[in-house]
Amino acid sequence: MYTVISILILIASILLVLIVLVQNSKGGGLAANFSSSNQIMGVRKTTDFLEKSTWTLAGAIFVLCILAAATIPRHEVDPNKSAIEEQVENAADPTTANQFPTTVPQQKEQQPTSKEEK
C-alpha cells in the first residue's frame, strides 16, 4: 500500500510542476496563446481551470503524504522488551573476547661483549 501511495504522490507532483510551469505569473499563461475569443475555453475559463487544478493537486499531495505516513511499514517489536534490552541480549559476551596483554614485558639487560669491555 505504501508503494502505491508513493507512486501516486510522484505522479501528482509531476503534474503539479507541469501545471505551474504552464501558468503565467501575470495571468496570461496558457490562455495567452489563444487569440480568438470564440474558443471553447476562453481566457477566463483557462485561468480558472489551471488555478483549480493547482489547488486540487496540492490538496491531493497533502492527503497522500498523510496516508503514506500512516502506512509506512514498521518493524514489529515485542511489547514486553524494549529495543535496548534486545541489543543487550544480542551483544557479544566480553569475557569470551581475546585477552591481550596490558603490560610490556621487560627486556633483559644485555651483557657487554668482549669488544665493549675494552
OpenMM code with the backbone's topology and positions (N, CA, C; nanometers):
from openmm import Vec3, app, unit

residues = "MET TYR THR VAL ILE SER ILE LEU ILE LEU ILE ALA SER ILE LEU LEU VAL LEU ILE VAL LEU VAL GLN ASN SER LYS GLY GLY GLY LEU ALA ALA ASN PHE SER SER SER ASN GLN ILE MET GLY VAL ARG LYS THR THR ASP PHE LEU GLU LYS SER THR TRP THR LEU ALA GLY ALA ILE PHE VAL LEU CYS ILE LEU ALA ALA ALA THR ILE PRO ARG HIS GLU VAL ASP PRO ASN LYS SER ALA ILE GLU GLU GLN VAL GLU ASN ALA ALA ASP PRO THR THR ALA ASN GLN PHE PRO THR THR VAL PRO GLN GLN LYS GLU GLN GLN PRO THR SER LYS GLU GLU LYS".split()
positions = [
    Vec3(0.0823, -0.1191, 0.0000),
    Vec3(0.0000, 0.0000, 0.0000),
    Vec3(0.0868, 0.1254, 0.0000),
    Vec3(0.1945, 0.1195, 0.0764),
    Vec3(0.2843, 0.2345, 0.0847),
    Vec3(0.3451, 0.2671, -0.0512),
    Vec3(0.3802, 0.1637, -0.1264),
    Vec3(0.4412, 0.1844, -0.2579),
    Vec3(0.3423, 0.2496, -0.3542),
    Vec3(0.2175, 0.2065, -0.3517),
    Vec3(0.1149, 0.2640, -0.4392),
    Vec3(0.0943, 0.4112, -0.4066),
    Vec3(0.0882, 0.4431, -0.2793),
    Vec3(0.0682, 0.5828, -0.2390),
    Vec3(0.1896, 0.6665, -0.2793),
    Vec3(0.3081, 0.6116, -0.2659),
    Vec3(0.4285, 0.6852, -0.3051),
    Vec3(0.4299, 0.7135, -0.4552),
    Vec3(0.3861, 0.6182, -0.5350),
    Vec3(0.3793, 0.6390, -0.6800),
    Vec3(0.2760, 0.7457, -0.7138),
    Vec3(0.1619, 0.7439, -0.6448),
    Vec3(0.0603, 0.8475, -0.6670),
    Vec3(0.1115, 0.9862, -0.6294),
    Vec3(0.1890, 0.9946, -0.5223),
    Vec3(0.2481, 1.1235, -0.4833),
    Vec3(0.3435, 1.1718, -0.5913),
    Vec3(0.4225, 1.0830, -0.6451),
    Vec3(0.5167, 1.1197, -0.7507),
    Vec3(0.4441, 1.1691, -0.8759),
    Vec3(0.3397, 1.0992, -0.9168),
    Vec3(0.2630, 1.1406, -1.0351),
    Vec3(0.1964, 1.2760, -1.0115),
    Vec3(0.1345, 1.2937, -0.8955),
    Vec3(0.0688, 1.4213, -0.8654),
    Vec3(0.1698, 1.5353, -0.8595),
    Vec3(0.2895, 1.5082, -0.8098),
    Vec3(0.3924, 1.6121, -0.8033),
    Vec3(0.4382, 1.6540, -0.9424),
    Vec3(0.4559, 1.5571, -1.0304),
    Vec3(0.4973, 1.5893, -1.1676),
    Vec3(0.3888, 1.6702, -1.2385),
    Vec3(0.2624, 1.6290, -1.2220),
    Vec3(0.1523, 1.7050, -1.2821),
    Vec3(0.1449, 1.8467, -1.2266),
    Vec3(0.1669, 1.8617, -1.0977),
    Vec3(0.1632, 1.9941, -1.0366),
    Vec3(0.2736, 2.0835, -1.0924),
    Vec3(0.3926, 2.0287, -1.1094),
    Vec3(0.5030, 2.1061, -1.1669),
    Vec3(0.4687, 2.1501, -1.3086),
    Vec3(0.4126, 2.0595, -1.3877),
    Vec3(0.3774, 2.0947, -1.5255),
    Vec3(0.2693, 2.2024, -1.5308),
    Vec3(0.1701, 2.1931, -1.4445),
    Vec3(0.0629, 2.2936, -1.4444),
    Vec3(0.1153, 2.4291, -1.3994),
    Vec3(0.2039, 2.4303, -1.3023),
    Vec3(0.2605, 2.5571, -1.2562),
    Vec3(0.3475, 2.6193, -1.3658),
    Vec3(0.4191, 2.5358, -1.4396),
    Vec3(0.5019, 2.5893, -1.5477),
    Vec3(0.4185, 2.6454, -1.6626),
    Vec3(0.2993, 2.5924, -1.6837),
    Vec3(0.2122, 2.6411, -1.7906),
    Vec3(0.1554, 2.7782, -1.7547),
    Vec3(0.1355, 2.8026, -1.6274),
    Vec3(0.0752, 2.9290, -1.5849),
    Vec3(0.1713, 3.0445, -1.6049),
    Vec3(0.1150, 3.1591, -1.6328),
    Vec3(0.1920, 3.2820, -1.6448),
    Vec3(0.1722, 3.3613, -1.5163),
    Vec3(0.2763, 3.4196, -1.4671),
    Vec3(0.2656, 3.4910, -1.3400),
    Vec3(0.1751, 3.6133, -1.3490),
    Vec3(0.1539, 3.6671, -1.4689),
    Vec3(0.0687, 3.7860, -1.4842),
    Vec3(-0.0735, 3.7489, -1.5234),
    Vec3(-0.1056, 3.6228, -1.5256),
    Vec3(-0.2428, 3.5823, -1.5534),
    Vec3(-0.2665, 3.5395, -1.6968),
    Vec3(-0.1688, 3.5524, -1.7855),
    Vec3(-0.1883, 3.5129, -1.9252),
    Vec3(-0.1786, 3.3627, -1.9389),
    Vec3(-0.0616, 3.3104, -1.9190),
    Vec3(-0.0376, 3.1664, -1.9195),
    Vec3(-0.0810, 3.0980, -2.0464),
    Vec3(-0.1480, 2.9859, -2.0310),
    Vec3(-0.1942, 2.9064, -2.1438),
    Vec3(-0.2981, 2.9821, -2.2250),
    Vec3(-0.3779, 3.0647, -2.1600),
    Vec3(-0.4833, 3.1386, -2.2291),
    Vec3(-0.4265, 3.2460, -2.3213),
    Vec3(-0.3068, 3.2929, -2.2999),
    Vec3(-0.2476, 3.3964, -2.3839),
    Vec3(-0.2193, 3.3447, -2.5248),
    Vec3(-0.2081, 3.2143, -2.5409),
    Vec3(-0.1823, 3.1571, -2.6730),
    Vec3(-0.3061, 3.1565, -2.7616),
    Vec3(-0.4245, 3.1670, -2.7022),
    Vec3(-0.5483, 3.1676, -2.7808),
    Vec3(-0.5795, 3.3109, -2.8207),
    Vec3(-0.5843, 3.3358, -2.9493),
    Vec3(-0.6070, 3.4731, -2.9937),
    Vec3(-0.7547, 3.5035, -3.0141),
    Vec3(-0.8332, 3.4043, -3.0512),
    Vec3(-0.9747, 3.4329, -3.0754),
    Vec3(-1.0543, 3.4097, -2.9478),
    Vec3(-1.1596, 3.4858, -2.9331),
    Vec3(-1.2400, 3.4773, -2.8116),
    Vec3(-1.3491, 3.3723, -2.8222),
    Vec3(-1.3670, 3.3092, -2.9385),
    Vec3(-1.4742, 3.2117, -2.9533),
    Vec3(-1.4242, 3.0682, -2.9334),
    Vec3(-1.3152, 3.0530, -2.8643),
    Vec3(-1.2648, 2.9190, -2.8328),
    Vec3(-1.3572, 2.8538, -2.7303),
    Vec3(-1.3425, 2.7216, -2.7158),
    Vec3(-1.4261, 2.6502, -2.6189),
    Vec3(-1.3963, 2.6993, -2.4785),
    Vec3(-1.2680, 2.7138, -2.4484),
    Vec3(-1.2293, 2.7684, -2.3184),
    Vec3(-1.1689, 2.9055, -2.3432),
    Vec3(-1.2303, 3.0064, -2.2907),
    Vec3(-1.1780, 3.1408, -2.3081),
    Vec3(-1.0656, 3.1675, -2.2119),
    Vec3(-1.0193, 3.2917, -2.2084),
    Vec3(-0.9089, 3.3313, -2.1209),
    Vec3(-0.9461, 3.3101, -1.9758),
    Vec3(-1.0638, 3.3502, -1.9394),
    Vec3(-1.1065, 3.3405, -1.8003),
    Vec3(-1.1197, 3.1946, -1.7563),
    Vec3(-1.1784, 3.1115, -1.8396),
    Vec3(-1.2008, 2.9715, -1.8016),
    Vec3(-1.0694, 2.8936, -1.7942),
    Vec3(-0.9743, 2.9246, -1.8806),
    Vec3(-0.8456, 2.8561, -1.8755),
    Vec3(-0.7728, 2.8889, -1.7465),
    Vec3(-0.7757, 3.0149, -1.7076),
    Vec3(-0.7110, 3.0555, -1.5836),
    Vec3(-0.7790, 2.9895, -1.4635),
    Vec3(-0.9109, 2.9841, -1.4661),
    Vec3(-0.9833, 2.9182, -1.3566),
    Vec3(-0.9505, 2.7699, -1.3494),
    Vec3(-0.9437, 2.7035, -1.4658),
    Vec3(-0.9119, 2.5609, -1.4694),
    Vec3(-0.7718, 2.5354, -1.4138),
    Vec3(-0.6737, 2.6149, -1.4541),
    Vec3(-0.5371, 2.5956, -1.4070),
    Vec3(-0.5262, 2.6210, -1.2570),
    Vec3(-0.5977, 2.7217, -1.2091),
    Vec3(-0.5933, 2.7510, -1.0650),
    Vec3(-0.6596, 2.6399, -0.9846),
    Vec3(-0.7754, 2.5925, -1.0316),
    Vec3(-0.8440, 2.4844, -0.9604),
    Vec3(-0.7625, 2.3553, -0.9631),
    Vec3(-0.6999, 2.3266, -1.0763),
    Vec3(-0.6198, 2.2040, -1.0833),
    Vec3(-0.4957, 2.2149, -0.9958),
    Vec3(-0.4388, 2.3350, -0.9833),
    Vec3(-0.3237, 2.3538, -0.8946),
    Vec3(-0.3624, 2.3261, -0.7500),
    Vec3(-0.4731, 2.3844, -0.7057),
    Vec3(-0.5171, 2.3646, -0.5680),
    Vec3(-0.5591, 2.2198, -0.5424),
    Vec3(-0.6215, 2.1579, -0.6417),
    Vec3(-0.6646, 2.0181, -0.6259),
    Vec3(-0.5441, 1.9254, -0.6120),
    Vec3(-0.4440, 1.9442, -0.6987),
    Vec3(-0.3252, 1.8597, -0.6906),
    Vec3(-0.2471, 1.8836, -0.5617),
    Vec3(-0.2403, 2.0097, -0.5176),
    Vec3(-0.1707, 2.0391, -0.3919),
    Vec3(-0.2424, 1.9718, -0.2748),
    Vec3(-0.3744, 1.9765, -0.2742),
    Vec3(-0.4507, 1.9090, -0.1694),
    Vec3(-0.4359, 1.7585, -0.1753),
    Vec3(-0.4333, 1.7046, -0.2972),
    Vec3(-0.4169, 1.5595, -0.3129),
    Vec3(-0.2799, 1.5149, -0.2618),
    Vec3(-0.1768, 1.5931, -0.2914),
    Vec3(-0.0428, 1.5593, -0.2420),
    Vec3(-0.0396, 1.5635, -0.0899),
    Vec3(-0.1049, 1.6620, -0.0311),
    Vec3(-0.1103, 1.6738, 0.1146),
    Vec3(-0.1771, 1.5507, 0.1772),
    Vec3(-0.2928, 1.5112, 0.1230),
    Vec3(-0.3655, 1.3959, 0.1761),
    Vec3(-0.2859, 1.2673, 0.1550),
    Vec3(-0.2248, 1.2524, 0.0364),
    Vec3(-0.1467, 1.1330, 0.0088),
    Vec3(-0.0242, 1.1228, 0.0997),
    Vec3(0.0359, 1.2358, 0.1329),
    Vec3(0.1509, 1.2335, 0.2240),
    Vec3(0.1097, 1.1869, 0.3636),
    Vec3(-0.0062, 1.2306, 0.4092),
    Vec3(-0.0559, 1.1860, 0.5400),
    Vec3(-0.0868, 1.0363, 0.5361),
    Vec3(-0.1472, 0.9897, 0.4273),
    Vec3(-0.1745, 0.8469, 0.4135),
    Vec3(-0.0456, 0.7656, 0.4068),
    Vec3(0.0542, 0.8177, 0.3373),
    Vec3(0.1822, 0.7468, 0.3279),
    Vec3(0.2479, 0.7353, 0.4646),
    Vec3(0.2397, 0.8424, 0.5435),
    Vec3(0.2979, 0.8375, 0.6775),
    Vec3(0.2254, 0.7366, 0.7658),
    Vec3(0.0964, 0.7192, 0.7429),
    Vec3(0.0191, 0.6245, 0.8238),
    Vec3(0.0442, 0.4802, 0.7820),
    Vec3(0.0854, 0.4586, 0.6573),
    Vec3(0.1013, 0.3212, 0.6086),
    Vec3(0.2469, 0.2789, 0.5936),
    Vec3(0.3395, 0.3512, 0.6547),
    Vec3(0.4806, 0.3132, 0.6469),
    Vec3(0.4979, 0.1777, 0.7154),
    Vec3(0.5660, 0.0834, 0.6473),
    Vec3(0.5893, -0.0457, 0.7136),
    Vec3(0.6846, -0.0293, 0.8318),
    Vec3(0.6443, -0.0827, 0.9441),
    Vec3(0.7242, -0.0699, 1.0663),
    Vec3(0.7675, -0.2068, 1.1146),
    Vec3(0.8800, -0.2099, 1.1857),
    Vec3(0.9329, -0.3336, 1.2426),
    Vec3(0.8521, -0.3696, 1.3663),
    Vec3(0.8087, -0.4937, 1.3733),
    Vec3(0.7331, -0.5404, 1.4890),
    Vec3(0.8280, -0.5604, 1.6072),
    Vec3(0.7958, -0.5019, 1.7201),
    Vec3(0.8774, -0.5132, 1.8402),
    Vec3(0.7950, -0.5843, 1.9467),
    Vec3(0.8595, -0.6764, 2.0172),
    Vec3(0.7927, -0.7463, 2.1262),
    Vec3(0.7531, -0.6438, 2.2324),
    Vec3(0.6265, -0.6361, 2.2679),
    Vec3(0.5846, -0.5329, 2.3636),
    Vec3(0.6430, -0.5521, 2.5026),
    Vec3(0.6912, -0.6723, 2.5336),
    Vec3(0.7479, -0.6976, 2.6653),
    Vec3(0.8946, -0.6592, 2.6747),
    Vec3(0.9586, -0.6318, 2.5624),
    Vec3(1.1008, -0.5971, 2.5619),
    Vec3(1.1207, -0.4623, 2.4951),
    Vec3(1.2142, -0.3889, 2.5459),
    Vec3(1.2496, -0.2636, 2.4809),
    Vec3(1.3621, -0.2904, 2.3814),
    Vec3(1.3886, -0.1941, 2.2975),
    Vec3(1.4945, -0.2094, 2.1973),
    Vec3(1.6311, -0.2193, 2.2638),
    Vec3(1.6491, -0.1528, 2.3763),
    Vec3(1.7773, -0.1572, 2.4462),
    Vec3(1.8005, -0.2961, 2.5054),
    Vec3(1.6950, -0.3565, 2.5605),
    Vec3(1.7086, -0.4919, 2.6151),
    Vec3(1.7451, -0.5918, 2.5066),
    Vec3(1.6871, -0.5771, 2.3869),
    Vec3(1.7209, -0.6666, 2.2759),
    Vec3(1.8670, -0.6514, 2.2359),
    Vec3(1.9177, -0.5281, 2.2339),
    Vec3(2.0569, -0.5054, 2.1985),
    Vec3(2.1509, -0.5646, 2.3021),
    Vec3(2.1144, -0.5536, 2.4290),
    Vec3(2.1982, -0.6094, 2.5350),
    Vec3(2.2030, -0.7615, 2.5244),
    Vec3(2.0893, -0.8243, 2.4969),
    Vec3(2.0864, -0.9698, 2.4852),
    Vec3(2.1628, -1.0196, 2.3632),
    Vec3(2.1615, -0.9431, 2.2562),
    Vec3(2.2287, -0.9851, 2.1327),
    Vec3(2.3757, -0.9449, 2.1291),
    Vec3(2.4210, -0.8706, 2.2279),
    Vec3(2.5600, -0.8255, 2.2288),
    Vec3(2.6532, -0.9427, 2.2593),
    Vec3(2.7765, -0.9293, 2.2150),
    Vec3(2.8767, -1.0341, 2.2407),
    Vec3(2.9193, -1.0302, 2.3871),
    Vec3(2.9500, -1.1463, 2.4407),
    Vec3(2.9945, -1.1568, 2.5794),
    Vec3(3.1392, -1.1073, 2.5882),
    Vec3(3.1668, -1.0054, 2.6678),
    Vec3(3.3032, -0.9515, 2.6721),
    Vec3(3.4044, -1.0462, 2.7363),
    Vec3(3.3582, -1.1425, 2.8147),
    Vec3(3.4530, -1.2340, 2.8787),
    Vec3(3.5090, -1.3360, 2.7805),
    Vec3(3.4406, -1.3567, 2.6694),
    Vec3(3.4892, -1.4530, 2.5701),
    Vec3(3.5813, -1.3884, 2.4674),
    Vec3(3.6020, -1.2609, 2.4769),
    Vec3(3.6885, -1.1921, 2.3813),
    Vec3(3.8340, -1.2293, 2.4075),
    Vec3(3.9180, -1.2124, 2.3088),
    Vec3(4.0608, -1.2415, 2.3238),
    Vec3(4.1213, -1.1504, 2.4296),
    Vec3(4.2033, -1.2090, 2.5138),
    Vec3(4.2698, -1.1332, 2.6187),
    Vec3(4.4068, -1.0894, 2.5673),
    Vec3(4.4278, -0.9634, 2.5595),
    Vec3(4.5550, -0.9106, 2.5142),
    Vec3(4.6353, -0.8641, 2.6354),
    Vec3(4.7671, -0.8803, 2.6328),
    Vec3(4.8478, -0.8353, 2.7469),
    Vec3(4.8425, -0.6833, 2.7584),
    Vec3(4.8361, -0.6379, 2.8815),
    Vec3(4.8286, -0.4937, 2.9032),
    Vec3(4.9620, -0.4348, 2.9461),
    Vec3(5.0582, -0.5189, 2.9784),
    Vec3(5.1895, -0.4684, 3.0179),
    Vec3(5.2928, -0.5136, 2.9166),
    Vec3(5.3963, -0.4353, 2.9048),
    Vec3(5.5046, -0.4677, 2.8130),
    Vec3(5.6082, -0.5491, 2.8895),
    Vec3(5.6462, -0.6658, 2.8397),
    Vec3(5.7472, -0.7453, 2.9104),
    Vec3(5.8807, -0.6728, 2.9103),
    Vec3(5.9477, -0.6802, 3.0231),
    Vec3(6.0766, -0.6117, 3.0341),
    Vec3(6.1846, -0.6928, 2.9646),
    Vec3(6.2729, -0.6211, 2.9011),
    Vec3(6.3814, -0.6879, 2.8301),
    Vec3(6.4990, -0.7083, 2.9253),
    Vec3(6.5700, -0.8186, 2.9068),
    Vec3(6.6874, -0.8471, 2.9890),
    Vec3(6.8016, -0.7566, 2.9458),
    Vec3(6.8797, -0.7196, 3.0443),
    Vec3(6.9947, -0.6374, 3.0102),
    Vec3(7.0964, -0.7225, 2.9353),
    Vec3(7.1486, -0.6639, 2.8335),
    Vec3(7.2466, -0.7387, 2.7549),
    Vec3(7.3820, -0.7319, 2.8240),
    Vec3(7.4456, -0.8437, 2.8249),
    Vec3(7.5789, -0.8494, 2.8844),
    Vec3(7.6776, -0.7886, 2.7856),
    Vec3(7.7676, -0.7088, 2.8359),
    Vec3(7.8633, -0.6471, 2.7428),
    Vec3(7.9524, -0.7539, 2.6789),
    Vec3(7.9688, -0.7365, 2.5557),
    Vec3(8.0545, -0.8307, 2.4828),
    Vec3(8.2005, -0.7946, 2.5068),
    Vec3(8.2840, -0.8778, 2.4646),
    Vec3(8.4262, -0.8554, 2.4894),
    Vec3(8.4789, -0.7312, 2.4204),
    Vec3(8.4186, -0.6933, 2.3116),
    Vec3(8.4638, -0.5740, 2.2391),
    Vec3(8.4273, -0.4483, 2.3171),
    Vec3(8.3113, -0.4504, 2.3831),
    Vec3(8.2671, -0.3315, 2.4557),
    Vec3(8.3453, -0.3139, 2.5846),
    Vec3(8.3948, -0.4192, 2.6422),
    Vec3(8.4690, -0.4089, 2.7677),
    Vec3(8.6023, -0.3381, 2.7462),
    Vec3(8.6603, -0.3529, 2.6318),
    Vec3(8.7931, -0.2960, 2.6066),
    Vec3(8.7848, -0.1602, 2.5598),
] * unit.nanometer
topology = app.Topology()
chain = topology.addChain("A")
for resn in residues:
    res = topology.addResidue(resn, chain)
    for name in ("N", "CA", "C"):
        topology.addAtom(name, app.Element.getBySymbol(name[0]), res)
